Amino acid sequence: QVQLVESGGGLVQAGGSLRLSCAASGRAFSSYGMGWFRRAPGKEREFVTAINWRGESTYYADSVKGRFTISRDNAKNTVTLQMNSLKPEDTAVYSCAATPYRFADYRNPNNYDSWGQGTQVTVSS
C-alpha cells in the first residue's frame, strides 16, 4: 500500500477553478493506478477520474468530462486534479486512491487498496 495525502480543497464560486493534489509515499508510486472519488452529503461515493500507472490513459465520469483534468508526476509521487468551470453539484469531499491492479476497472472503488483522508470542495452558486 501507499500513504496518500490530499490538499488543495476549499471554497470557490460557481465557474471558478481549484487544483487538488495528492502526495504519495511508501511503495513504488509509479506502479499504481490512481483515482479520484468524491462523496457529497447524503450520497454514495462517486467515481470522478483515474489515470493508469504510466499516465498514458485517463478516465472521466461523464459529469466532469471536459471540465476536470487528471495528471501525474511519477518523479514527484504526486497526482493532480485540475477542476475548471466548477458547479455547485461538484461540492463534495474528494479523495484520492491507489490501485495496484494495472488492468483494473478504475471506476470501481473496490479495486483500490489505499485511500487518502479526503479534502472538502465547496462550490457556491
Backbone torsions as a table, in degrees:
resi	resn	phi	psi	omega
1	GLN	NA	162.7	174.4
2	VAL	-120.6	156.5	175.3
3	GLN	-98.1	134.6	-173.2
4	LEU	-125.4	136.3	177.6
5	VAL	-133.5	120.7	179.4
6	GLU	-91.3	155.3	173.6
7	SER	-153.0	164.0	173.5
8	GLY	105.4	-2.4	178.2
9	GLY	-70.5	172.6	178.5
10	GLY	163.3	-164.7	-179.1
11	LEU	-106.7	131.3	-179.3
12	VAL	-143.9	151.5	176.7
13	GLN	-79.1	155.2	176.9
14	ALA	-55.2	137.0	-177.1
15	GLY	92.8	-11.3	-179.0
16	GLY	-84.2	-173.7	-176.7
17	SER	-131.6	153.2	172.1
18	LEU	-143.7	152.9	175.1
19	ARG	-123.2	121.3	176.5
20	LEU	-100.1	143.0	175.9
21	SER	-123.8	150.0	176.6
22	CYS	-130.9	116.8	179.3
23	ALA	-99.7	132.1	-176.5
24	ALA	-114.4	145.1	173.3
25	SER	-140.2	160.4	-179.0
26	GLY	114.5	-139.8	-176.8
27	ARG	-68.5	170.2	-170.3
28	ALA	-48.0	103.8	-179.0
29	PHE	-59.7	-37.9	-174.1
30	SER	-67.6	-10.1	178.5
31	SER	-94.0	-0.7	-175.8
32	TYR	-105.4	137.2	164.0
33	GLY	-76.1	147.8	-176.0
34	MET	-125.5	142.1	179.8
35	GLY	-136.6	160.3	171.4
36	TRP	-119.9	133.6	175.2
37	PHE	-126.0	161.5	177.1
38	ARG	-140.7	154.1	176.7
39	ARG	-135.6	117.7	175.9
40	ALA	-89.7	156.6	-179.9
41	PRO	-55.5	128.2	177.2
42	GLY	76.8	7.4	-177.8
43	LYS	-121.8	163.9	177.1
44	GLU	-73.8	157.2	173.0
45	ARG	-62.9	140.4	-171.6
46	GLU	-128.6	134.6	173.7
47	PHE	-66.2	137.6	177.1
48	VAL	-111.9	-57.4	-175.9
49	THR	-164.1	160.9	177.8
50	ALA	-152.0	160.8	178.6
51	ILE	-140.5	140.4	-177.1
52	ASN	-77.6	175.7	-169.9
53	TRP	-64.6	-27.0	179.0
54	ARG	-90.6	-11.5	-175.2
55	GLY	80.6	12.7	-176.4
56	GLU	-84.0	-30.3	-174.5
57	SER	-124.3	137.2	177.3
58	THR	-127.3	155.0	-176.0
59	TYR	-138.0	140.1	-176.8
60	TYR	-135.6	144.9	167.9
61	ALA	-69.1	148.1	-179.0
62	ASP	-58.1	-32.0	-175.4
63	SER	-69.4	-17.6	-177.6
64	VAL	-118.7	-5.2	-177.0
65	LYS	-59.7	132.0	-179.5
66	GLY	89.1	-12.7	179.8
67	ARG	-114.9	-33.3	-178.0
68	PHE	-108.6	148.7	177.2
69	THR	-136.3	128.4	176.7
70	ILE	-104.0	143.1	176.1
71	SER	-149.1	164.7	178.8
72	ARG	-141.9	152.9	175.7
73	ASP	-127.4	99.5	-175.6
74	ASN	-68.5	-22.9	177.6
75	ALA	-71.9	-28.6	-178.5
76	LYS	-106.1	1.7	-179.8
77	ASN	55.8	45.3	-179.3
78	THR	-133.5	152.2	170.6
79	VAL	-129.3	139.9	-173.3
80	THR	-123.1	141.7	174.9
81	LEU	-120.7	109.4	176.2
82	GLN	-91.8	121.2	-176.8
83	MET	-116.5	116.9	179.0
84	ASN	-115.7	164.3	178.3
85	SER	48.9	48.7	-175.5
86	LEU	-66.0	147.0	-178.9
87	LYS	-121.5	156.3	177.6
88	PRO	-55.0	-32.3	-179.6
89	GLU	-72.9	-5.5	173.4
90	ASP	-82.7	-6.4	179.7
91	THR	-61.4	124.6	-176.5
92	ALA	-178.6	171.1	166.8
93	VAL	-89.7	124.5	-177.8
94	TYR	-102.6	131.1	-179.8
95	SER	-126.2	139.3	171.8
96	CYS	-95.1	156.2	-176.4
97	ALA	-147.2	154.8	-178.6
98	ALA	-124.0	138.5	176.7
99	THR	-123.5	133.8	178.2
100	PRO	-83.4	-3.7	-174.8
101	TYR	-92.8	110.9	-172.2
102	ARG	-67.8	-27.7	-177.1
103	PHE	-117.3	31.9	-179.4
104	ALA	-74.9	163.2	167.3
105	ASP	-77.3	103.2	-173.5
106	TYR	-66.7	-16.4	-179.0
107	ARG	-81.1	-13.0	-176.3
108	ASN	-93.8	114.2	-178.0
109	PRO	-63.4	-21.5	179.8
110	ASN	-67.8	-14.9	179.6
111	ASN	-86.4	-0.8	-179.1
112	TYR	-102.6	137.1	-178.2
113	ASP	-113.7	-0.7	178.3
114	SER	-136.4	136.8	-177.6
115	TRP	-135.7	144.9	171.3
116	GLY	-82.9	177.3	-176.0
117	GLN	-82.6	-16.2	178.5
118	GLY	97.3	153.9	176.5
119	THR	-137.5	138.0	-174.9
120	GLN	-81.5	132.2	172.3
121	VAL	-120.0	123.3	179.4
122	THR	-124.3	124.7	-179.5
123	VAL	-114.3	117.8	-178.5
124	SER	-92.6	149.3	-178.1
125	SER	-91.2	NA	NA
